[in-house]
């Protein structure tokens, strides 16, 4: 039996709907987000969970507690699972960032793995703190199933690294929708297999006002 990680992105927030950078900004789930996460909780109710870990942000902890409730588990906080810190972009919309910091935004679009906003983090810095946490969770819960609740950027960087993809393209080629479920099975800490990715089928019938935005300009330019 492999070690199974249920990797979840938190549910929607009001800032998600407005397409604002909110990496280190602490914000709660919106009503939409709670409906999404409740639907995921029902989906996972009959699965076996042995432990629950979450970033300490309000949106991730609330997500983790809703899902963990039927399993009588209390989430353990892991500060290094927090989202990318977007520095002086925090709280601004993507359009505002593009308009006010065009050169910085262009450089980040081209190489988000090694470049971060002023006062913020690059993808490499996020991996340097989040990947050891994931490895430790896998080691401590060998042959068990664990829920890990984190964030859009952090999850994509983790998946890229764990599967041996070029993490430089994590924003272009991977997505993480609010309350998305990704499942990874580990034969060892260095051998991971992707079983489910970015699954939001539990949200069918849940009304959505989440802002649908391109993954990056690389994506929007395709075919043009």
C-alpha positions as CSV (number, residue, x, y, z in Angstrom):
1,X,0.0,0.0,0.0
2,X,1.5,3.4,-1.0
3,X,1.4,6.5,1.1
4,X,-1.4,8.6,-0.2
5,X,-1.5,12.4,-0.1
6,X,-4.8,14.2,-0.7
7,X,-3.4,17.6,-1.8
8,X,-6.2,20.3,-1.7
9,X,-6.3,23.9,-2.6
10,X,-8.4,26.0,-0.3
11,X,-11.9,27.1,-1.4
12,X,-12.6,30.4,-3.0
13,X,-12.3,33.8,-1.3
14,X,-13.6,37.2,-2.2
15,X,-10.1,38.0,-3.5
16,X,-10.1,34.9,-5.7
17,X,-13.2,36.2,-7.3
18,X,-11.6,39.6,-7.9
19,X,-8.4,38.0,-9.3
20,X,-6.2,39.7,-6.7
21,X,-2.7,38.6,-5.6
22,X,-3.3,37.3,-2.0
23,X,-0.3,35.1,-1.2
24,X,0.5,36.4,2.3
25,X,-2.8,38.3,2.7
26,X,-4.9,36.5,5.3
27,X,-8.4,36.2,4.1
28,X,-11.3,33.9,5.0
29,X,-13.3,31.7,2.7
30,X,-16.2,33.3,0.9
31,X,-19.7,31.8,1.1
32,X,-18.9,30.2,-2.3
33,X,-15.7,28.8,-1.0
34,X,-17.5,27.2,2.0
35,X,-20.0,25.6,-0.3
36,X,-17.1,24.2,-2.5
37,X,-15.2,22.8,0.5
38,X,-18.4,21.3,2.1
39,X,-19.0,19.5,-1.2
40,X,-15.4,18.2,-1.1
41,X,-15.9,17.1,2.5
42,X,-18.9,15.0,1.5
43,X,-16.9,13.5,-1.3
44,X,-14.1,12.4,1.0
45,X,-16.3,11.5,4.0
46,X,-15.9,7.7,3.4
47,X,-12.2,7.9,2.6
48,X,-9.7,7.0,5.4
49,X,-7.6,10.0,6.6
50,X,-5.0,9.5,9.2
51,X,-3.8,13.1,9.6
52,X,-4.5,16.5,8.3
53,X,-2.0,19.3,7.7
54,X,-2.6,22.8,6.5
55,X,-1.0,26.2,5.9
56,X,-1.8,28.5,8.9
57,X,-3.7,31.0,6.7
58,X,-7.4,31.4,7.6
59,X,-8.6,30.1,4.2
60,X,-6.6,26.9,4.4
61,X,-7.3,26.2,8.0
62,X,-11.0,26.6,7.5
63,X,-10.9,24.4,4.5
64,X,-8.9,21.7,6.4
65,X,-11.3,21.8,9.4
66,X,-14.4,21.4,7.2
67,X,-12.9,18.4,5.4
68,X,-11.5,16.9,8.6
69,X,-14.7,17.3,10.6
70,X,-16.3,13.9,9.6
71,X,-13.0,12.2,10.4
72,X,-12.6,13.7,13.9
73,X,-9.2,15.1,13.1
74,X,-7.8,18.5,14.0
75,X,-5.5,20.0,11.4
76,X,-1.8,20.5,12.2
77,X,-0.4,23.8,10.9
78,X,2.7,23.9,8.8
79,X,3.8,27.5,8.2
80,X,6.1,26.5,5.3
81,X,3.0,25.3,3.3
82,X,1.8,28.9,3.0
83,X,1.3,30.6,-0.3
84,X,3.9,32.5,-2.3
85,X,4.5,36.0,-0.8
86,X,3.8,38.5,-3.6
87,X,5.5,41.4,-1.9
88,X,4.3,44.8,-3.1
89,X,1.8,43.1,-5.4
90,X,-0.3,41.9,-2.5
91,X,-3.9,42.9,-2.7
92,X,-3.6,44.3,-6.2
93,X,-5.5,42.9,-9.2
94,X,-3.5,41.3,-12.0
95,X,-4.4,44.2,-14.3
96,X,-3.1,46.7,-11.7
97,X,0.2,44.9,-11.4
98,X,0.6,44.7,-15.2
99,X,-0.1,48.4,-15.5
100,X,2.0,49.7,-12.6
101,X,5.0,47.3,-12.7
102,X,5.2,46.2,-16.4
103,X,8.9,45.3,-16.5
104,X,8.8,43.4,-13.2
105,X,5.6,41.6,-14.2
106,X,7.1,40.7,-17.6
107,X,10.2,39.2,-16.0
108,X,8.1,37.2,-13.5
109,X,5.9,35.9,-16.4
110,X,9.0,34.7,-18.2
111,X,10.6,33.0,-15.2
112,X,8.5,32.7,-12.1
113,X,10.7,30.0,-10.7
114,X,13.7,32.2,-10.1
115,X,12.1,35.7,-10.1
116,X,9.7,37.1,-7.6
117,X,8.1,40.5,-7.0
118,X,10.0,43.1,-4.9
119,X,9.7,42.1,-1.3
120,X,8.2,38.7,-2.2
121,X,9.3,35.2,-3.1
122,X,10.3,33.3,-6.1
123,X,9.2,29.8,-6.9
124,X,12.5,28.4,-5.8
125,X,12.1,30.0,-2.4
126,X,8.7,28.5,-2.0
127,X,10.0,25.0,-2.9
128,X,12.9,25.3,-0.5
129,X,10.5,25.6,2.4
130,X,7.5,23.5,1.2
131,X,9.2,20.5,-0.3
132,X,10.9,19.4,2.9
133,X,7.5,19.6,4.7
134,X,5.9,17.3,2.2
135,X,8.8,14.8,2.4
136,X,8.5,14.8,6.2
137,X,4.8,14.2,6.0
138,X,5.3,11.2,3.6
139,X,8.0,9.8,5.9
140,X,6.0,10.2,9.1
141,X,2.8,8.6,7.7
142,X,4.2,5.7,5.7
143,X,1.5,3.6,4.1
144,X,-1.2,6.0,5.4
145,X,-3.5,8.6,3.9
146,X,-3.0,12.2,4.7
147,X,-4.9,15.4,3.7
148,X,-2.6,18.4,3.0
149,X,-4.3,21.8,2.4
150,X,-2.3,24.5,0.8
151,X,-2.4,27.1,-2.0
152,X,-2.6,27.5,-5.8
153,X,1.1,28.4,-6.4
154,X,2.5,26.2,-3.7
155,X,0.6,23.1,-4.8
156,X,1.7,23.6,-8.4
157,X,5.3,23.9,-7.5
158,X,5.1,20.8,-5.3
159,X,3.5,18.7,-8.0
160,X,6.1,19.9,-10.6
161,X,9.0,19.0,-8.3
162,X,7.6,15.7,-7.0
163,X,6.9,14.4,-10.5
164,X,10.1,15.6,-12.0
165,X,8.6,18.3,-14.3
166,X,10.4,21.5,-15.2
167,X,9.1,23.7,-12.4
168,X,9.9,26.8,-14.5
169,X,6.7,26.2,-16.4
170,X,4.4,25.6,-13.4
171,X,2.2,28.6,-14.1
172,X,1.9,27.8,-17.8
173,X,1.1,24.1,-17.7
174,X,-0.6,23.4,-14.4
175,X,-3.7,24.9,-12.8
176,X,-5.3,24.6,-9.3
177,X,-8.9,25.7,-9.1
178,X,-10.5,26.6,-5.7
179,X,-11.2,23.5,-3.6
180,X,-9.4,21.3,-6.3
181,X,-8.4,17.8,-5.3
182,X,-5.1,16.3,-6.4
183,X,-4.0,12.8,-5.2
184,X,-0.4,11.6,-5.1
185,X,0.7,8.1,-4.2
186,X,4.2,7.6,-2.9
187,X,6.2,4.4,-3.1
188,X,8.9,6.3,-1.3
189,X,9.7,10.0,-0.6
190,X,11.3,10.2,-4.0
191,X,8.9,8.1,-6.0
192,X,5.5,9.8,-6.5
193,X,2.7,8.9,-8.9
194,X,-0.1,11.3,-9.8
195,X,-3.5,9.7,-9.5
196,X,-5.9,12.7,-9.7
197,X,-5.2,16.3,-10.6
198,X,-7.2,19.5,-10.2
199,X,-10.5,17.6,-9.8
200,X,-13.4,19.8,-8.9
201,X,-16.2,17.4,-10.0
202,X,-17.6,17.7,-6.4
203,X,-18.5,21.3,-7.3
204,X,-21.1,20.4,-9.9
205,X,-24.2,22.3,-9.0
206,X,-22.3,24.8,-6.8
207,X,-22.9,28.3,-8.1
208,X,-19.6,30.0,-9.0
209,X,-18.6,33.6,-9.2
210,X,-14.8,32.8,-9.3
211,X,-12.9,34.9,-11.8
212,X,-11.8,32.8,-14.7
213,X,-8.4,34.2,-15.7
214,X,-5.7,32.9,-18.1
215,X,-2.9,30.8,-16.6
216,X,-0.4,33.2,-18.0
217,X,0.2,35.2,-21.2
218,X,2.0,32.1,-22.6
219,X,-1.3,30.3,-22.4
220,X,-3.4,33.1,-23.9
221,X,-1.0,33.5,-26.8
222,X,-1.3,29.9,-27.9
223,X,-2.7,29.6,-31.4
224,X,-2.3,33.3,-32.1
